[in-house]
Amino acid sequence: RHDFLLSIQEVNNRSILFGEKASILLLLCKS
């Protein structure tokens, strides 16, 4: 169960990073 919680945290961190990259790409496309 501990590994499962760690993997959830890892996925959340990656999705946050991906969201930041996506928003940066959108800003670049708009400008």
Number of C-alpha atoms within 10 A of each C-alpha: 6 7 8 9 10 11 12 12 12 12 12 12 12 12 12 12 11 12 12 12 12 12 11 12 11 11 10 9 8 7 5
